[in-house]
Amino acid sequence: MAKKFLHLLTPSRTVPQVPWRAAHPWSLSLQRMAILIPGLFIFGLGDSLLIQSKLGNAPWSVLAQGLSKHLPLSIGECTFLIGGVVLILWWPLKARPGFGTLANICVISLAIQVGVWTFPSMKGHLFGGFLYIFTGIILVGIGSSLYITCGLGAGPRDGLMTALHHLTGIRVGRIRLLIEIIALIIGWRLGGTLGIGTALFAVLIGNSVAISFGLLDKWAAHKSS
């Protein structure tokens, strides 16, 4: 039983081919919406758990929280604002959004704010804080795998990353790292929470997404057999 469970958790290095994947980023269907929107909402709730852990936010939420301390806006509203600004940067780079890009900005921002309102703060509760961190990373991985496999367009930050890659030829990983470091430093300087949660997110989120891809891949293979 244990071996079977571990086999299910084998990470996937590629985006799985699933029945609901769109051929075009504006090809909408009820099935895709039923996967995309919950996936984005799960992502946002996971992000909010890191915020409420009080042990360190995900990099972009460090920036959103920092901005919220200087603007008459909530963390969710600042997340929406950042997503919109990043999306504007797409246009001179000749990148174009899909439906999933716009949904990403709206739904994740809403879910983060709902989570911040709903989940109690773990300030002063170390065990609860770490529980929030690991649960949040798992949820972000699940949410990412669900919305990415819909094929309805990259999130605003991912789209900026790939557009800069195509423009400069610099490796995607290096560009992603540079963008997130810039966001992190600005957010920290503005008062956003940087800590062990930030580090754990950076180290573990890739595996969380890959394991979620692996589970979806095995589910799709089972359904087609």
Sequence and secondary structure as in RCSB ss.txt:
>XXXX:A:sequence
MAKKFLHLLTPSRTVPQVPWRAAHPWSLSLQRMAILIPGLFIFGLGDSLLIQSKLGNAPWSVLAQGLSKHLPLSI
GECTFLIGGVVLILWWPLKARPGFGTLANICVISLAIQVGVWTFPSMKGHLFGGFLYIFTGIILVGIGSSLYITC
GLGAGPRDGLMTALHHLTGIRVGRIRLLIEIIALIIGWRLGGTLGIGTALFAVLIGNSVAISFGLLDKWAAHKSS
>XXXX:A:secstr
 HHHHHHHT   SS    TT  SSTT   HHHHHHHHHHHHHHHHHHHHHHHHTS   HHHHHHHHHHTTSSS H
HHHHHHHHHHHHHTTGGGT    HHHHHHHHHHHHHHHHHHHHS   TT HHHHHHHHHHHHHHHHHHHHHHHHT
TS   HHHHHHHHHHHHH   HHHHHHHHHHHHHHHHHHTT   SHHHHHHHHHHHHHHHHHHHHHHHHHHHHH 
